[in-house]
Amino acid sequence: MTEPVYKTVEEWVTERFVPMYRRTLGGEFRWCAQWWRHAEAISRLTALWHAWEALRLEAGTGMGVWYRDHLDHQLPILLGARGPFYQCSEDEHLESHLAYVEPAPPGWWGPSTESASDDPADEPELDSHV
């Protein structure tokens, strides 16, 4: 197994991604210097890094495949005006609003393992959207 060029996603972002894939920031493209505070950005950048490490080893078209199938898809989302950095600027990090989630009522997802009754008539009726 070949050793990766970069040991961490942070190293890859700092030494490869940011210097190589420059865009004029503001408007269409957003970046946050504290990118590591954005879970979605970490996930997308990690996926890009892992794919880069694997495809750099493919002779001939490996990097072309990486651009086409990975970077060209992720970059507009990652840096886009509605992407994970949409509230930030290069100089300021702003926390994104976390959506509120309500737990589904008991039995919503089907028969509960906590149900004391084996009678199907006692099971809650599920909405047609499930």
N, C-alpha and C positions, 0 to 999 in steps of 0.2 A: 504494500500500500504506500502510495506517495504521500509525503508530508504536505500539509497545506502551506501555501505561501504566507497566509495571514493566520495568526493563532486565535484571533477573536473577531467578532463582528465590528467592534469598536476600531480595531486596528485596520480592518478592511475599509470601513467608512472613512477614516481619517487619512489613510495613506493611498487609497485607490479611488473610492467612489467620489468624494468631494473634489479632489484635484482634477479628476478626469471628466466628470459629467457636469460641467458648469452651465448654468442658465442665468440670465438676468433675472434677479429676484424682485418680487413685488408684482401685483397684478396677477398674471397667469401662473407664475411659479412662486411657491412658498418654501421656506426652509426655516428650521428652528435650530439654533446652535446647540440647544439642549434636546436634540433629537431623541436621546436615550430616555426622556421622560414620556415618550409617546409609545404606548404598547403596540399600536398598529405599525408604526414606523419600525420598531425593533423587529417585529415579525416579518415585514416585507423586506427590510434590508438583510436580515438573516437569510431569508430565502434566496435573495439575489446573491449574497456571498457564497452560500453553499453551492448554488448552481454554477457560479463563476469558477469556484475551485474545481468542480467536476469537469466542466466543459472546456476549461483551459487546457486540459490534458488530451482532448480529442483533436487529432491532427486534421488539418484542412479546414473543415467548416465548424468546428466546435465553438469558436467565439462568435461566428455569424449566427449560429443557433442560439447562443446566449443572448445576443442583442435582440434577435427577432422574437424569441419565445419568452424571454424573461425581462430584460431591461425595457424594451419598447412597450411592453404591457404595464410594468410596474411604475415607471418613471412619471407618466402623466397622473397616475393615481397618487403616488407618494408626494410629488411636488405640486399637485394640482390645487387650484383655488378652493376646492371643497375637500381636499385630502386631510390627512392627520395634522398638518401644520397650518390649517386654514386660519386660525386665530392668531398665529404667531408671526413674528417678523424675524429677520436674522438677528436682531438686537434684543428681542423680548419674547419670553416664553409665557403663554397664557394657558392655564389648565382648561381642557375641554370639559363641557358639561357631560356628566355621566347620566345616561338615561335611567330613569326609575324602572324597576322591574317588580311586578307583583307576582307572588307564587300562585300557581294554578291551584284551584280548590281540590281537596282530597277526592280521589277517584277520577279526576279529569282525564288522565292518561290511560285509564283502563282499570281493571280490577286491582284493588289495593291488596298488598300482602299483609296489611294490618287489619283487613276486614275479618270480623269474627264470624260472619255468616257465609255459608256456601250457597245460599239461595240466590239465583240470578235476579229475582224480583227485587232484592235488596240493593242491587248495584245501581249507582247513579246513571241517569240517562245522559249520554254524551251529545253535544251539539253536532250538527251535520258537518261542520267544518273540520272536524278531526278525522 
